[in-house]
């Protein structure tokens, strides 16, 4: 049987023989043109500190040849192995280390414990070495770091005395087996959960303060433990508040078993419309649904439900192709679940309202205009208690809908005054802002004068007929139709530019479009959904407080629920009282004689003062006046020149009959706000008199 001829692979369409090259064989690249290789233009041997300025490397130390900047380089530079330097970059900056046993820097010690430990060590030294007149000092070699706390050893340089290791901190008992926890390590978690900082930032702060830097793993384990504790503490606290609120609800004359009024909203880690091409499905990894009561002026949060898809342990092991070990999974919904299912989230919140020692039914629920939370609430309340839930819409979100409709609607060119489309668009947006306030004010007065639904609907129809003519300067219909613009008082049009006030001229087609927009706020359906005039401002404010502890640019999974619970607890109890209760729950209560007590009392006083100040009517009037003044200054600046560059009237240099006459010519100058006042001349800008 003939031997099979060994063939190699082909390269560029020619056979490439495998094995050793033999006599008589032709090279595979014979007759081909050689590629022109760029010659190496220079050689560089950087130091270890400068190596990162020449090349990028992976974790194994290999140069990344496909790096963008490497490919864009002109010429070829051969980067040689770097010159090794003694020590680290930070060590070279700080200087040579001295072999010393002294303790340098700062430490966190419990004052009473530390003083007693030092006094006890000195007495013990004097007892065992009566002839030695030396004083004990701290030993760096005998120091043991326990997170932010330390265990110290005191020594004497004269007689070589060394004390037993002494703890310069107090300890907290843990509920289960294991070593006791140093109080500073647990107390710092309370501060971390009340702020956006995490493990890395805390380590940076400790380094900047010249404190012993705790390990990342130790801080993370403590954060996990405190997170579970905080979730339970907040659930107990909200249950207590639910009982209190329902008692107040009954004291107001409501029959037993009736539902309380409440508001609900959902916060997402990322907008559901974002992350296109980055994540499959809805991009937000978690959501928080909050419910606040409308019984008291404080509007406390009574129930919170967290939905989380992310589990770092599962993702890490699945990415490595390993089985997922047994662990406490922070994810409570599967990855394929719809994170934007507000109906299901509302069902979970409703079940929490009906749990505990006492059920707290909900009778009225305020939600966003596009939310489906009320559907889930209605189902659970009807199944569990037979309670009917009336759904209302937030008037703030309806107002935003009016503004958006004004901006996106195509109006006639004659409706808004202005020399060009840019200026007309600016007047259009300001008109949307003013119209939103006008409709809200009309509705607010109508709720006071017309408690009957039919009379209010009839009056609002007259209001919508009068408003377009009011903006055009015709106030004849306002006397009979409007509740705000009535002789001798008129609507001020504060949000409109001065030139556009009473100068809005809608066409017949514009009137129809404007009528549809106003019906979105004052139509029969809208009046039915906004009969109580309530908002979701409290839960929106709670979302901002949650954002303080869980910023959207940082993804947390294991401690996410604990941070949300910490923010809700602070919102309900105040910062000062919340800190005191959290320390008590962690079994590290504050002493009544502690210097911190006055600071916590000051925090609560400041919060109460700021809340009262913001709700005062004179303060609201001042804020509105400031806004009007800023808009007026903005309009004056716009008249002098465009916001980005000056506009000077003049003739255009373009060719053609009649081209450029009377038109504004834009000059490429610097921003008008960046020049000194004396450099700006009124003659430089266009004016109405020219």
C-alpha positions as CSV (number, residue, x, y, z in Angstrom):
1,X,0.0,0.0,0.0
2,X,1.5,3.3,-1.1
3,X,2.4,5.8,1.6
4,X,0.1,8.8,1.9
5,X,1.9,12.0,0.8
6,X,2.2,14.4,3.7
7,X,0.8,17.8,3.0
8,X,1.0,20.9,4.9
9,X,-1.3,23.8,5.2
10,X,-1.7,26.5,2.6
11,X,-0.6,30.0,3.1
12,X,-1.6,32.8,0.7
13,X,-3.0,30.1,-1.7
14,X,0.4,28.2,-1.8
15,X,1.1,24.9,-0.1
16,X,3.1,25.2,3.1
17,X,5.0,22.0,3.9
18,X,5.1,20.9,7.4
19,X,8.3,19.6,9.0
20,X,12.0,20.4,8.3
21,X,13.0,22.1,5.0
22,X,14.8,19.7,2.7
23,X,17.1,20.1,-0.2
24,X,15.3,20.7,-3.5
25,X,12.2,22.2,-2.0
26,X,11.1,25.7,-2.8
27,X,10.2,28.2,-0.1
28,X,6.4,28.9,0.0
29,X,7.0,32.7,-0.3
30,X,9.3,32.6,-3.3
31,X,8.5,35.3,-5.8
32,X,6.3,37.3,-3.4
33,X,6.9,40.9,-2.5
34,X,8.2,41.4,1.0
35,X,6.1,43.7,3.2
36,X,7.8,47.0,4.1
37,X,8.4,46.9,7.8
38,X,8.7,50.2,9.6
39,X,12.1,50.6,11.1
40,X,12.4,51.2,14.9
41,X,12.9,54.9,15.2
42,X,14.0,55.0,18.9
43,X,14.6,53.0,22.0
44,X,13.3,54.0,25.5
45,X,14.1,52.5,28.8
46,X,11.8,54.2,31.3
47,X,11.8,53.9,35.0
48,X,9.2,51.9,36.9
49,X,7.3,55.2,37.6
50,X,7.4,56.3,34.0
51,X,6.5,52.9,32.3
52,X,2.8,53.7,32.4
53,X,3.4,56.7,30.2
54,X,4.7,54.6,27.4
55,X,2.7,51.4,27.3
56,X,-0.4,49.8,28.8
57,X,-0.1,46.4,30.4
58,X,-2.5,43.7,31.4
59,X,-2.5,42.2,34.9
60,X,0.2,39.7,33.9
61,X,2.5,42.5,32.9
62,X,2.2,41.9,29.1
63,X,2.1,44.9,26.8
64,X,-1.3,45.5,25.1
65,X,-0.4,45.7,21.5
66,X,-3.9,46.5,20.3
67,X,-4.3,49.5,22.5
68,X,-5.7,52.5,20.7
69,X,-2.8,54.8,21.5
70,X,-0.3,52.2,20.5
71,X,-1.9,51.8,17.1
72,X,-2.1,55.5,16.6
73,X,1.6,56.2,17.2
74,X,3.7,57.6,14.4
75,X,6.8,55.5,14.0
76,X,7.9,52.7,16.2
77,X,9.4,53.0,19.6
78,X,11.0,50.1,21.3
79,X,10.2,50.2,25.0
80,X,12.8,48.3,26.9
81,X,12.4,46.8,30.3
82,X,12.1,49.5,32.9
83,X,14.8,50.4,35.3
84,X,14.0,49.0,38.7
85,X,13.9,51.4,41.6
86,X,14.4,50.6,45.3
87,X,11.1,50.5,47.3
88,X,7.7,51.6,46.3
89,X,6.8,55.0,44.8
90,X,5.2,56.2,48.0
91,X,8.2,55.0,50.1
92,X,10.6,56.9,47.9
93,X,8.4,60.0,48.2
94,X,8.1,59.8,52.0
95,X,11.8,59.0,52.6
96,X,13.8,56.3,54.3
97,X,12.0,54.2,56.9
98,X,13.6,54.3,60.4
99,X,13.6,51.1,62.4
100,X,11.7,52.3,65.5
101,X,9.3,50.8,68.0
102,X,7.4,54.1,68.5
103,X,3.8,54.3,67.6
104,X,3.3,56.9,64.9
105,X,0.1,58.6,63.7
106,X,-3.4,58.7,65.2
107,X,-5.6,56.1,66.8
108,X,-9.2,55.7,67.7
109,X,-9.4,54.8,71.4
110,X,-12.1,54.8,74.0
111,X,-11.1,57.6,76.3
112,X,-11.9,56.0,79.7
113,X,-10.6,52.5,78.7
114,X,-7.4,53.8,77.3
115,X,-6.6,56.0,80.3
116,X,-7.2,53.1,82.7
117,X,-5.1,50.7,80.7
118,X,-2.2,53.1,80.7
119,X,-2.5,53.8,84.4
120,X,-2.8,50.1,85.2
121,X,0.3,49.3,83.1
122,X,2.3,52.0,84.9
123,X,1.3,50.8,88.3
124,X,2.2,47.2,87.3
125,X,5.6,48.4,86.1
126,X,6.3,50.3,89.4
127,X,5.2,47.2,91.4
128,X,7.5,44.8,89.6
129,X,10.4,47.2,89.0
130,X,10.4,49.5,92.0
131,X,13.9,50.7,91.3
132,X,13.1,51.8,87.7
133,X,12.1,55.4,87.3
134,X,11.1,55.1,83.6
135,X,7.7,55.6,82.1
136,X,5.9,53.1,79.9
137,X,5.2,53.9,76.3
138,X,3.3,52.2,73.4
139,X,5.1,49.6,71.4
140,X,4.5,49.5,67.6
141,X,5.8,45.9,67.4
142,X,3.3,44.8,70.1
143,X,0.3,46.6,68.5
144,X,-2.5,44.5,67.0
145,X,-4.9,46.1,64.6
146,X,-8.6,45.2,65.0
147,X,-10.2,47.2,62.1
148,X,-10.3,50.8,63.3
149,X,-9.5,49.7,66.9
150,X,-6.2,48.5,68.3
151,X,-4.8,46.2,71.0
152,X,-1.8,47.9,72.6
153,X,1.3,46.7,74.5
154,X,3.1,49.2,76.9
155,X,6.9,48.8,77.4
156,X,9.6,50.5,79.3
157,X,12.9,51.3,77.5
158,X,14.8,51.4,80.8
159,X,14.0,48.1,82.4
160,X,12.6,46.2,79.3
161,X,9.2,45.8,81.0
162,X,6.4,44.7,78.7
163,X,2.7,44.8,79.8
164,X,0.1,42.3,78.8
165,X,-1.8,43.2,75.6
166,X,-4.6,45.5,76.5
167,X,-7.7,46.5,74.5
168,X,-8.1,50.2,74.1
169,X,-11.7,49.9,73.0
170,X,-15.0,48.5,74.3
171,X,-16.8,45.5,72.7
172,X,-20.3,44.6,71.7
173,X,-21.7,41.1,72.2
174,X,-22.9,39.4,69.1
175,X,-26.2,37.4,69.2
176,X,-24.5,34.2,68.0
177,X,-21.2,32.4,68.6
178,X,-17.9,34.1,67.8
179,X,-15.6,36.8,69.0
180,X,-17.0,40.1,70.3
181,X,-17.0,43.0,68.0
182,X,-15.0,46.2,68.6
183,X,-17.4,49.1,69.0
184,X,-15.7,51.4,66.5
185,X,-15.9,48.8,63.7
186,X,-19.7,48.5,64.2
187,X,-20.3,52.2,64.8
188,X,-18.6,53.2,61.6
189,X,-21.1,51.1,59.7
190,X,-23.9,53.3,61.0
191,X,-22.2,56.3,59.5
192,X,-21.4,54.6,56.3
193,X,-25.1,53.4,55.8
194,X,-26.2,57.0,56.3
195,X,-24.0,58.3,53.5
196,X,-22.9,57.3,50.0
197,X,-19.4,56.3,51.1
198,X,-18.4,52.6,51.0
199,X,-15.5,50.4,52.0
200,X,-12.9,52.0,49.6
201,X,-13.8,55.6,50.6
202,X,-13.6,54.7,54.3
203,X,-10.1,53.2,53.8
204,X,-9.1,56.4,52.0
205,X,-10.4,58.5,54.8
206,X,-8.6,56.4,57.4
207,X,-5.3,56.8,55.4
208,X,-5.8,60.6,55.1
209,X,-6.4,60.8,58.8
210,X,-3.2,58.8,59.5
211,X,-5.2,56.0,61.2
212,X,-4.6,52.3,60.8
213,X,-6.3,51.3,57.5
214,X,-8.8,48.5,58.1
215,X,-8.9,45.6,55.6
216,X,-11.5,45.5,52.8
217,X,-12.7,42.0,53.7
218,X,-13.2,42.9,57.4
219,X,-15.2,46.0,56.6
220,X,-17.3,44.1,54.1
221,X,-18.1,41.3,56.5
222,X,-19.1,43.9,59.1
223,X,-21.2,45.7,56.6
224,X,-23.1,42.5,55.6
225,X,-23.8,41.8,59.3
226,X,-25.0,45.3,60.0
227,X,-27.2,45.3,56.8
228,X,-29.2,42.4,58.0
229,X,-29.6,44.0,61.4
230,X,-30.7,47.3,59.9
231,X,-33.4,45.6,57.7
232,X,-35.0,44.0,60.8
233,X,-34.7,47.2,62.8
234,X,-36.5,49.3,60.2
235,X,-39.3,46.7,59.7
236,X,-40.0,46.8,63.4
237,X,-39.9,50.6,63.4
238,X,-42.3,50.9,60.5
239,X,-44.7,48.4,62.1
240,X,-44.7,50.6,65.2
241,X,-45.4,53.7,63.1
242,X,-48.2,52.0,61.3
243,X,-50.0,51.3,64.6
244,X,-49.5,54.9,65.7
245,X,-50.8,56.3,62.4
246,X,-53.8,54.2,62.3
247,X,-54.7,55.3,65.9
248,X,-54.5,58.9,64.7
249,X,-56.7,58.0,61.7
250,X,-59.4,56.7,64.0
251,X,-59.0,59.7,66.3
252,X,-60.0,61.9,63.4
253,X,-63.4,60.3,63.3
254,X,-62.9,57.6,60.7
255,X,-64.7,54.3,61.4
256,X,-62.7,51.3,62.4
257,X,-61.6,49.2,59.5
258,X,-61.5,52.1,57.1
259,X,-58.5,52.6,54.9
260,X,-55.9,55.4,55.4
261,X,-54.9,57.8,52.5
262,X,-51.4,57.1,51.2
263,X,-49.0,57.7,48.3
264,X,-46.7,55.3,46.5
265,X,-43.8,55.5,44.1
266,X,-41.0,53.3,42.7
267,X,-37.3,54.3,42.4
268,X,-35.0,52.5,39.9
269,X,-31.2,52.2,39.9
270,X,-31.1,53.3,36.3
271,X,-33.8,54.6,33.9
272,X,-35.7,51.8,32.2
273,X,-34.9,53.3,28.8
274,X,-31.1,53.4,29.2
275,X,-28.3,50.9,28.7
276,X,-29.2,50.1,25.1
277,X,-26.8,47.5,23.8
278,X,-25.3,46.9,27.2
279,X,-27.8,44.9,29.1
280,X,-30.6,42.6,27.9
281,X,-34.1,43.4,28.9
282,X,-34.8,46.2,31.3
283,X,-31.5,47.6,32.5
284,X,-32.2,48.5,36.2
285,X,-30.8,45.8,38.5
286,X,-33.0,46.8,41.4
287,X,-36.0,48.9,42.4
288,X,-37.4,50.3,45.7
289,X,-41.2,50.8,46.1
290,X,-42.1,53.1,49.0
291,X,-45.5,54.0,50.6
292,X,-46.0,57.0,52.8
293,X,-49.2,57.9,54.7
294,X,-51.2,61.1,54.2
295,X,-52.8,61.1,57.6
296,X,-50.3,63.4,59.4
297,X,-48.4,66.4,58.2
298,X,-45.1,64.4,58.5
299,X,-46.2,61.8,56.0
300,X,-44.1,58.9,57.4
301,X,-42.9,56.0,55.4
302,X,-44.9,52.9,56.4
303,X,-43.8,50.2,54.0
304,X,-40.8,49.7,51.7
305,X,-40.2,46.8,49.4
306,X,-36.8,46.2,47.6
307,X,-36.5,44.1,44.5
308,X,-33.0,43.0,43.6
309,X,-31.7,40.9,40.7
310,X,-28.0,41.0,41.4
311,X,-26.1,38.3,43.4
312,X,-22.3,38.8,43.2
313,X,-21.6,35.2,44.5
314,X,-23.7,33.7,41.8
315,X,-22.3,35.9,39.0
316,X,-18.7,35.2,40.0
317,X,-19.0,31.4,40.1
318,X,-21.1,31.2,37.0
319,X,-18.7,33.3,35.1
320,X,-15.9,31.0,36.1
321,X,-17.9,27.9,35.2
322,X,-18.1,26.7,38.8
323,X,-21.1,25.6,40.9
324,X,-22.6,28.2,43.1
325,X,-22.0,27.4,46.8
326,X,-24.5,27.7,49.5
327,X,-24.8,31.4,50.6
328,X,-27.2,34.1,51.6
329,X,-28.4,35.4,48.3
330,X,-29.3,39.1,48.2
331,X,-31.4,38.7,45.0
332,X,-35.1,38.1,45.7
333,X,-36.3,38.0,42.1
334,X,-34.9,36.1,39.1
335,X,-32.9,37.9,36.3
336,X,-35.7,37.2,33.8
337,X,-38.3,39.0,36.0
338,X,-39.6,42.4,34.8
339,X,-38.1,45.0,37.1
340,X,-40.6,47.6,36.1
341,X,-43.6,45.5,37.2
342,X,-45.0,48.1,39.6
343,X,-48.2,46.1,40.0
344,X,-46.4,43.2,41.6
345,X,-44.2,45.5,43.7
346,X,-47.4,47.2,45.0
347,X,-48.9,43.8,45.9
348,X,-45.8,43.1,48.0
349,X,-46.1,46.5,49.7
350,X,-49.8,45.9,50.4
351,X,-49.1,42.6,52.1
352,X,-46.6,44.3,54.4
353,X,-49.3,46.9,55.3
354,X,-51.5,44.0,56.3
355,X,-48.9,42.1,58.3
356,X,-47.7,42.5,61.8
357,X,-49.6,42.8,65.0
358,X,-52.2,45.1,63.5
359,X,-53.5,45.4,59.9
360,X,-53.3,48.9,58.3
361,X,-55.7,49.0,55.3
362,X,-55.3,51.7,52.6
363,X,-58.4,53.4,51.2
364,X,-56.9,56.1,49.0
365,X,-53.7,55.8,47.0
366,X,-51.9,58.6,45.0
367,X,-49.6,57.5,42.3
368,X,-47.8,58.8,39.2
369,X,-49.7,59.3,36.0
370,X,-48.1,56.3,34.3
371,X,-48.0,53.9,37.3
372,X,-50.0,50.7,37.7
373,X,-49.4,50.4,41.5
374,X,-53.0,51.0,42.4
375,X,-54.1,47.8,40.5
376,X,-51.9,45.6,42.7
377,X,-53.1,47.4,45.8
378,X,-56.8,47.0,44.9
379,X,-56.4,43.3,44.4
380,X,-54.6,42.6,47.7
381,X,-56.9,44.9,49.8
382,X,-60.0,43.3,48.3
383,X,-58.7,39.8,48.8
384,X,-57.5,40.3,52.4
385,X,-59.9,42.9,53.9
386,X,-62.6,43.6,51.4
387,X,-61.4,47.3,51.4
388,X,-62.0,49.3,48.2
389,X,-59.0,51.5,47.1
390,X,-59.6,54.7,45.3
391,X,-56.7,55.7,43.0
392,X,-55.7,59.3,42.5
393,X,-53.0,60.8,40.3
394,X,-50.2,63.1,41.3
395,X,-50.9,66.7,40.2
396,X,-47.2,67.5,39.9
397,X,-46.7,64.8,37.3
398,X,-49.8,66.0,35.5
399,X,-48.3,69.5,35.4
400,X,-45.1,68.1,33.9
401,X,-47.3,66.4,31.3
402,X,-48.8,69.8,30.4
403,X,-45.4,71.4,30.0
404,X,-44.1,68.5,27.9
405,X,-47.2,68.6,25.6
406,X,-46.7,72.4,25.1
407,X,-43.1,71.8,24.1
408,X,-43.8,68.9,21.7
409,X,-46.9,70.2,20.0
410,X,-46.5,71.9,16.6
411,X,-47.9,75.4,16.8
412,X,-48.4,78.0,14.2
413,X,-45.6,80.5,13.7
414,X,-47.8,83.4,14.6
415,X,-48.7,82.0,18.1
416,X,-45.5,83.0,20.0
417,X,-43.7,86.3,19.4
418,X,-40.1,86.3,18.5
419,X,-37.7,87.3,15.7
420,X,-36.6,83.8,14.9
421,X,-37.6,80.2,15.7
422,X,-35.1,80.0,18.5
423,X,-36.7,82.9,20.4
424,X,-40.2,81.6,19.7
425,X,-39.2,78.2,21.1
426,X,-38.0,79.9,24.2
427,X,-41.3,81.7,24.6
428,X,-43.1,78.5,24.0
429,X,-41.3,76.7,26.8
430,X,-41.9,79.5,29.2
431,X,-45.5,79.6,28.2
432,X,-45.7,75.9,29.2
433,X,-44.3,76.7,32.6
434,X,-46.8,79.5,33.2
435,X,-49.7,77.6,31.9
436,X,-49.0,74.7,34.3
437,X,-49.0,77.1,37.2
438,X,-52.2,78.8,36.0
439,X,-54.1,75.5,35.7
440,X,-52.9,74.3,39.1
441,X,-54.0,77.6,40.7
442,X,-57.4,77.5,39.0
443,X,-57.9,73.9,40.3
444,X,-56.8,74.8,43.8
445,X,-59.3,77.6,44.1
446,X,-62.1,75.5,42.5
447,X,-61.6,72.8,45.1
448,X,-62.4,75.4,47.8
449,X,-65.4,77.0,46.1
450,X,-67.0,74.1,44.3
451,X,-67.0,70.9,46.4
452,X,-69.6,69.3,44.1
453,X,-68.1,67.4,41.2
454,X,-70.6,68.7,38.5
455,X,-70.2,72.3,39.5
456,X,-66.5,72.0,39.5
457,X,-66.5,70.4,36.0
458,X,-68.7,73.1,34.6
459,X,-66.5,75.8,36.1
460,X,-63.3,74.3,34.8
461,X,-64.9,74.2,31.3
462,X,-65.4,78.0,31.5
463,X,-61.8,78.4,32.8
464,X,-60.4,76.5,29.8
465,X,-62.4,78.7,27.4
466,X,-61.1,81.9,29.0
467,X,-57.4,81.1,29.4
468,X,-56.4,81.3,25.7
469,X,-57.9,84.8,25.3
470,X,-56.4,85.8,28.7
471,X,-52.9,85.1,27.3
472,X,-53.7,87.1,24.2
473,X,-54.6,90.1,26.4
474,X,-58.4,89.8,26.2
475,X,-59.7,89.6,29.8
476,X,-63.5,90.0,29.0
477,X,-64.0,86.2,29.5
478,X,-61.9,86.1,32.7
479,X,-64.5,87.9,34.7
480,X,-67.1,85.1,34.3
481,X,-64.8,82.2,33.5
482,X,-61.6,82.5,35.6
483,X,-61.1,82.2,39.3
484,X,-57.6,83.7,39.2
485,X,-57.7,86.5,36.7
486,X,-60.6,88.7,37.9
487,X,-60.9,92.5,38.0
488,X,-59.1,94.3,39.6
489,X,-56.6,91.4,40.1
490,X,-55.1,89.9,37.1
491,X,-52.8,86.9,36.4
492,X,-49.3,88.3,36.3
493,X,-47.7,85.9,33.7
494,X,-44.5,85.9,35.8
495,X,-42.9,83.0,33.9
496,X,-43.3,84.6,30.5
497,X,-40.8,87.2,29.1
498,X,-42.0,90.8,29.4
499,X,-42.5,91.1,25.6
500,X,-44.6,88.0,25.5
501,X,-47.1,88.8,28.2
502,X,-50.6,89.2,26.9
503,X,-49.1,88.8,23.4
504,X,-49.8,85.1,22.8
505,X,-52.0,84.9,19.6
506,X,-53.2,81.4,18.9
507,X,-55.0,80.5,15.7
508,X,-58.2,78.5,15.5
509,X,-56.1,75.3,15.0
510,X,-53.9,76.3,18.0
511,X,-57.0,76.8,20.2
512,X,-58.0,73.2,19.5
513,X,-54.6,71.9,20.4
514,X,-54.4,74.1,23.5
515,X,-57.9,72.8,24.6
516,X,-56.7,69.2,24.5
517,X,-53.6,70.1,26.5
518,X,-55.7,71.8,29.2
519,X,-58.1,68.9,29.4
520,X,-55.1,66.8,30.4
521,X,-55.2,68.8,33.7
522,X,-58.7,70.1,34.0
523,X,-60.8,67.7,32.0
524,X,-63.5,65.5,33.6
525,X,-61.2,62.5,33.8
526,X,-58.4,64.6,35.3
527,X,-60.7,66.2,37.8
528,X,-61.9,62.8,38.9
529,X,-58.3,61.6,39.4
530,X,-57.1,64.8,41.2
531,X,-60.2,65.5,43.4
532,X,-58.1,65.5,46.6
533,X,-55.3,67.6,45.1
534,X,-52.6,65.4,46.6
535,X,-49.0,64.8,45.4
536,X,-46.3,62.1,45.7
537,X,-43.8,64.7,47.0
538,X,-43.1,62.8,50.2
539,X,-42.1,59.5,48.5
540,X,-40.2,61.5,45.9
541,X,-38.3,63.1,48.8
542,X,-37.8,59.7,50.3
543,X,-36.3,58.6,47.0
544,X,-33.7,61.4,47.3
545,X,-32.8,60.3,50.8
546,X,-32.4,56.8,49.5
547,X,-30.2,58.1,46.7
548,X,-28.0,59.7,49.4
549,X,-27.2,56.2,50.9
550,X,-27.5,54.4,47.5
551,X,-26.2,56.7,44.8
552,X,-27.2,55.5,41.3
553,X,-23.6,55.6,40.0
554,X,-22.6,52.9,42.5
555,X,-24.1,49.4,42.3
556,X,-24.5,47.6,45.6
557,X,-26.2,44.3,46.1
558,X,-25.4,42.6,49.4
559,X,-25.9,45.7,51.5
560,X,-28.5,47.5,49.2
561,X,-31.5,46.5,51.3
562,X,-29.7,47.6,54.6
563,X,-28.8,51.0,53.1
564,X,-32.4,51.5,52.0
565,X,-33.6,50.6,55.4
566,X,-31.2,53.0,57.0
567,X,-32.3,55.9,54.8
568,X,-36.0,55.2,55.6
569,X,-35.3,55.0,59.3
570,X,-33.5,58.3,59.3
571,X,-36.4,59.9,57.3
572,X,-39.0,58.7,59.9
573,X,-37.1,59.4,63.1
574,X,-34.8,62.3,62.2
575,X,-31.0,62.0,61.9
576,X,-30.1,62.4,65.5
577,X,-32.7,60.1,67.0
578,X,-32.1,57.6,64.3
579,X,-28.4,57.3,65.1
580,X,-29.2,56.8,68.8
581,X,-31.7,54.1,68.0
582,X,-29.4,52.4,65.5
583,X,-26.6,52.2,68.1
584,X,-29.0,50.8,70.7
585,X,-30.2,48.2,68.1
586,X,-26.6,47.2,67.4
587,X,-26.0,46.7,71.2
588,X,-23.7,49.7,71.4
589,X,-25.9,52.3,73.1
590,X,-24.7,55.8,73.8
591,X,-24.0,56.9,77.3
592,X,-26.3,59.7,78.6
593,X,-23.2,61.6,79.6
594,X,-21.6,61.3,76.1
595,X,-20.5,64.6,74.4
596,X,-22.3,63.3,71.3
597,X,-25.8,63.8,72.8
598,X,-25.7,67.5,72.4
599,X,-24.6,67.1,68.8
600,X,-27.5,64.7,68.0
601,X,-30.0,67.1,69.6
602,X,-28.6,69.9,67.5
603,X,-29.1,67.8,64.3
604,X,-32.7,67.2,65.2
605,X,-33.3,70.9,66.0
606,X,-31.7,71.9,62.7
607,X,-33.9,69.5,60.7
608,X,-37.1,70.8,62.4
609,X,-36.0,74.4,61.7
610,X,-35.2,73.8,58.0
611,X,-38.5,71.9,57.5
612,X,-40.5,74.7,59.1
613,X,-38.6,77.3,57.2
614,X,-39.2,75.7,53.8
615,X,-43.0,75.4,54.5
616,X,-43.5,79.0,55.6
617,X,-45.6,81.0,53.1
618,X,-43.3,84.1,53.2
619,X,-40.3,81.9,52.3
620,X,-42.2,80.4,49.4
621,X,-43.1,83.9,48.2
622,X,-39.4,84.9,48.4
623,X,-38.3,81.9,46.5
624,X,-40.8,82.7,43.7
625,X,-39.6,86.3,43.6
626,X,-36.0,85.1,43.3
627,X,-37.0,82.8,40.4
628,X,-38.8,85.7,38.7
629,X,-35.9,88.0,39.1
630,X,-33.5,85.4,37.7
631,X,-35.7,84.9,34.6
632,X,-36.0,88.7,34.1
633,X,-32.2,89.0,34.2
634,X,-31.9,86.2,31.8
635,X,-34.4,87.9,29.4
636,X,-32.4,91.1,29.6
637,X,-29.2,89.3,28.7
638,X,-31.0,87.6,25.8
639,X,-32.0,91.0,24.5
640,X,-28.4,92.2,24.6
641,X,-27.1,89.2,22.8
642,X,-27.5,85.5,22.4
643,X,-26.6,83.3,25.4
644,X,-23.5,81.9,23.7
645,X,-22.4,84.7,21.4
646,X,-23.4,88.2,20.6
647,X,-25.8,88.9,17.8
648,X,-25.2,92.2,16.0
649,X,-27.5,93.6,13.4
650,X,-26.1,94.4,10.0
651,X,-26.1,93.5,6.4
652,X,-25.1,90.1,5.2
653,X,-22.1,89.6,2.9
654,X,-24.0,87.0,0.8
655,X,-24.7,87.7,-2.8
656,X,-28.1,88.0,-4.4
657,X,-30.9,90.4,-4.6
658,X,-32.2,91.4,-1.2
659,X,-30.3,88.8,0.7
660,X,-29.3,89.6,4.2
661,X,-31.2,92.8,4.6
662,X,-32.2,93.5,8.1
663,X,-31.0,90.2,9.4
664,X,-28.9,89.6,12.4
665,X,-25.3,88.5,11.8
666,X,-23.7,86.2,14.3
667,X,-20.2,87.1,15.4
668,X,-18.0,84.4,16.8
669,X,-17.0,86.1,20.0
670,X,-16.4,84.8,23.5
671,X,-19.2,84.2,26.0
672,X,-20.8,87.5,27.0
673,X,-20.7,86.6,30.7
674,X,-16.9,86.2,30.6
675,X,-16.2,89.9,29.8
676,X,-15.8,92.7,32.2
677,X,-18.7,95.2,32.5
678,X,-16.7,98.1,31.0
679,X,-16.0,96.0,27.9
680,X,-19.7,95.6,27.1
681,X,-21.2,98.5,25.2
682,X,-24.9,98.9,24.5
683,X,-24.0,99.9,20.9
684,X,-22.4,96.5,20.4
685,X,-25.7,94.6,20.8
686,X,-28.9,94.7,18.8
687,X,-31.8,96.6,20.3
688,X,-35.4,97.1,19.5
689,X,-34.8,100.8,18.6
690,X,-32.6,100.0,15.6
